Amino acid sequence: MSCHEFDRMASAYLDGELADEERRRFEEHLAACDACTRELAELKRLTEDLNMMRFKEPGDEELQRYWSGVYNRLERSIGWILLSVGVILTLCYGAFRIIEEMIRDPAISGVLKVGVCALIAGLVVLFVSLLRERLVVRKVDRYSREVER
Amino acid sequence: MNENDTVLLERCQAGDKEAFGPIVRKYAGRASGTACLLLGCPHEAGDASQEAFVRAWRNIRRFDTRSPFYPWYSAILRNVCKSRLRRRARRHTVTLTEGHRDPSNDSDPVMLAERNERKDRLWHAVMRLSAPFREIILMKHFQDMSYKEIAAALDIPIGTVMSRLHSARQALRETLAGEGS
């Protein structure tokens, strides 16, 4: 085994992830090479330090604040959905009434009527297109698969 | 998963929001630390992990209560953090391979238990690694995952896990050596 190959396998050796034959070859090289022995000792020290690291547990007050944050978001998400539905319905109704009034009003020119109709139709097409894109993205998003694990 | 978690999660599936509280409290520390490492930004960690809990709640009916909660939640959290990193990259404030933490900023909270100077230095060195390196250090050293589990989670060959983890550790050694440790 060369020093280069030794270096490539050093982390896996320390993590106990080498197969028996690889480990035997690794240890043979280790016994014969001082530079690699020193290198491994340094890497081992770092690995042990990393293994000692743990995330801190928040205090009670911090946890309460954290949970309140999550709870508020859960409640607000329902609010946002209702608000969005309300806005969409109101806008659709308003647009419908405006078009209806315009078509019936002979004082408004035909060009303006066509223009406003095109504007509203454009907005609808863009909205549907964005909605479709979101739904397609969601279908291929790894997230939607991962939540099923 | 312990029996208490199973009961609480079944209540969550029945729509009981209050039952979600003990679950969130139990995993909040680990979740915030994980988000911190994935994002390379302690200040965004709380917000991202809370967002992941909200997503977990919305999908709670799809969760199998016979399996442990944290790995399932962790997959969601990972996606939340990836989305945020992608958004950052699009805004050109940071790329997927670059952290954006200023190591000289001492006000950054260190999210470690039993801190000392040596661990703090190591933590700051970890935070300066690139996103893929931070992620693999997180999985190996904070989540105690085997190479096989990491390979499955990242959808990469075991050989890549071996070389990426080794490169991450070597990068850490270089950073620490550069600081004169």
Boltz contact constraints between the chains, C-beta under 6 A:
constraints:
  - contact:
      token1: [A, 11]
      token2: [B, 165]
      max_distance: 6.0
  - contact:
      token1: [A, 11]
      token2: [B, 166]
      max_distance: 6.0
  - contact:
      token1: [A, 11]
      token2: [B, 169]
      max_distance: 6.0
  - contact:
      token1: [A, 12]
      token2: [B, 162]
      max_distance: 6.0
  - contact:
      token1: [A, 17]
      token2: [B, 147]
      max_distance: 6.0
  - contact:
      token1: [A, 46]
      token2: [B, 169]
      max_distance: 6.0
  - contact:
      token1: [A, 46]
      token2: [B, 173]
      max_distance: 6.0
  - contact:
      token1: [A, 49]
      token2: [B, 122]
      max_distance: 6.0
  - contact:
      token1: [A, 50]
      token2: [B, 141]
      max_distance: 6.0
  - contact:
      token1: [A, 51]
      token2: [B, 141]
      max_distance: 6.0
  - contact:
      token1: [A, 53]
      token2: [B, 112]
      max_distance: 6.0
  - contact:
      token1: [A, 54]
      token2: [B, 113]
      max_distance: 6.0
  - contact:
      token1: [A, 55]
      token2: [B, 29]
      max_distance: 6.0
  - contact:
      token1: [A, 55]
      token2: [B, 30]
      max_distance: 6.0
  - contact:
      token1: [A, 55]
      token2: [B, 33]
      max_distance: 6.0
  - contact:
      token1: [A, 55]
      token2: [B, 111]
      max_distance: 6.0
  - contact:
      token1: [A, 56]
      token2: [B, 111]
      max_distance: 6.0
  - contact:
      token1: [A, 56]
      token2: [B, 112]
      max_distance: 6.0
  - contact:
      token1: [A, 56]
      token2: [B, 113]
      max_distance: 6.0
  - contact:
      token1: [A, 57]
      token2: [B, 29]
      max_distance: 6.0
  - contact:
      token1: [A, 58]
      token2: [B, 28]
      max_distance: 6.0
  - contact:
      token1: [A, 58]
      token2: [B, 29]
      max_distance: 6.0
  - contact:
      token1: [A, 63]
      token2: [B, 25]
      max_distance: 6.0
  - contact:
      token1: [A, 63]
      token2: [B, 28]
      max_distance: 6.0
  - contact:
      token1: [A, 66]
      token2: [B, 28]
      max_distance: 6.0
  - contact:
      token1: [A, 67]
      token2: [B, 21]
      max_distance: 6.0
  - contact:
      token1: [A, 67]
      token2: [B, 24]
      max_distance: 6.0
  - contact:
      token1: [A, 67]
      token2: [B, 25]
      max_distance: 6.0
  - contact:
      token1: [A, 69]
      token2: [B, 50]
      max_distance: 6.0
  - contact:
      token1: [A, 70]
      token2: [B, 24]
      max_distance: 6.0
  - contact:
      token1: [A, 70]
      token2: [B, 50]
      max_distance: 6.0
  - contact:
      token1: [A, 70]
      token2: [B, 53]
      max_distance: 6.0
  - contact:
      token1: [A, 73]
      token2: [B, 54]
      max_distance: 6.0
  - contact:
      token1: [A, 74]
      token2: [B, 54]
      max_distance: 6.0
  - contact:
      token1: [A, 74]
      token2: [B, 57]
      max_distance: 6.0
  - contact:
      token1: [A, 143]
      token2: [B, 79]
      max_distance: 6.0
  - contact:
      token1: [A, 146]
      token2: [B, 75]
      max_distance: 6.0
  - contact:
      token1: [A, 147]
      token2: [B, 59]
      max_distance: 6.0
  - contact:
      token1: [A, 147]
      token2: [B, 62]
      max_distance: 6.0
  - contact:
      token1: [A, 148]
      token2: [B, 62]
      max_distance: 6.0
  - contact:
      token1: [A, 149]
      token2: [B, 72]
      max_distance: 6.0
